[in-house]
Amino acid sequence: MRYRYRARDANGNLVRGVLEAENEQLVARKLRENGYFITELRPLKSEPDRSLGLRYFAPSFVKRVSRKDLALFCRQLGTMLGAGLPIVNALRTLSRQADNRVLKESIDKVLDDLQQGEMFHRALGKMPKVFPAIMVYSVEAGELSGALDETLLRLAEHFEREHEITEKIKSAMAYPFIVFVVSLASIGFMLTFVLPMFSQIIGNLGVPLPWPTRVVLGVSEFLRRRWFGVLAAGLISGYLIWKWSQREEVRYSLDRIALRLPVIGRLTHHATLSQFSRTLGTLLSSGVPILEALEVVERTVGNRVVAEALALAKEQVRDGKSIASPLLESGIFPPMVVEMVTVGEETGTLDTLLGRIANFYDREVGEMASRLSSLIEPFLIIGLGAVVGLIVISILLPVFQMVGSVR
């Protein structure tokens, strides 16, 4: 598989290129051995594992491995290993009882690799779309320390909390989304089916049509006759916007804007801080070295502005400095987070304090998502009422004019 990378050499010069390796971890290791500081690393082209079948490279139509599935897998595997069951036997048991087909096929492939003498973390690293980087690095540290069962149980807690906070946000946003979709469907139904029934009646009234009525009838007629073109234009525009948003500079700008929006920006900021704290804390508690842990968090944090700040922090740590200073200078991490990170570094309890920070922001995100949902609902309802009211008034205006002319 080929990976595109961007890195800086010892002199700080930007270097770009493409490397081919079995997985992302091997590419990163090779670049570090050459003295490069990685700023970006991503697959050049999606080349899913053929052994996983059509499900692996058609994610839009198939079941994926969720954080809930990974949490259950890690907890069950950790429990069985802690009870003294050999890892091959434990994986074979989990494969038989797995409900998710993608996870079952992935476990079977890991089993094949283990039976051929492969290390467990390397077998997991061959399927980055199923087993995330935090799991691969943590398992590697667990294998080296001989505490794989404890590492897996920590990963289970990590994935459970990720799943929990994601579900909170989804639940809070579900009702406004449903209201928005129903609103669009209702307006579309009125414009394409209801208004055409009244257009001939309005035209036979024999009075000049006011401009709101002409506008609404024109929109209705256009949608009814050109609905296919409107749909195609919408789909093409959506695709072009999506392609444009995938450009690196655009994504960076969008990530920066996402952190600065009035209400949604704060929710995004807190969710990102929660993910940063939990991921870094889980990796450190699993025994992953700080530099490798920061590299994983940088790739998985999901916001390029935050990732850039973490890249600078990683560079400072490589030079033997504290992680807290570059976090404070970035302006993204609040003083409370920086202060707790400083205390954690000084006392050797950084992983514990990061877990507390993550718990704090988890609660904040849950409450903010609920409040945001309550704020959005009235605006959606008012917007729907305003549009429907405009359509109704535009239909009634010619009737009122006719009644007025008769008097």
SULNOR-V491801 format. One record per pair of residues at least 12 apart in sequence whose C-alpha atoms are under 6 Angstrom apart, sorted by the first residue. I is the first residue (numbers start at 0). J is the second residue. D is the distance in whole Angstrom. If there is no record, write none. Layout:
i->{I,I}
j->{J,J}
d->{D,D}
//
This chain:
i->{0,0,0,1,1,1,2,2,2,2,2,3,3,3,3,3,4,4,4,5,5,6,6,6,6,7,7,8,22,66,66,67,70,70,70,73,73,74,74,77,77,77,80,81,94,109,120,120,120,137,137,140,140,150,167,168,171,171,171,172,175,182,190,191,191,211,212,251,254,269,273,273,276,276,277,277,280,280,280,283,284,297,308,312,323,323}
j->{19,20,21,18,19,43,17,18,41,42,43,16,17,40,41,43,16,39,40,38,39,35,36,37,38,35,36,35,125,158,162,162,155,158,159,151,155,152,155,148,151,152,148,148,106,122,135,138,139,282,285,286,287,285,365,368,368,369,372,372,376,383,219,219,223,393,393,303,302,360,357,360,353,357,354,357,350,353,354,350,350,309,329,325,337,341}
d->{6,6,6,6,4,6,5,5,6,4,5,6,4,6,6,5,6,5,4,6,5,6,5,4,5,6,5,5,6,5,6,6,4,5,6,5,5,5,5,4,5,6,6,5,6,5,5,6,5,6,6,5,6,6,6,6,6,5,6,6,6,6,5,6,5,6,4,6,6,6,4,5,5,5,6,5,4,5,6,6,6,6,6,5,5,6}
//
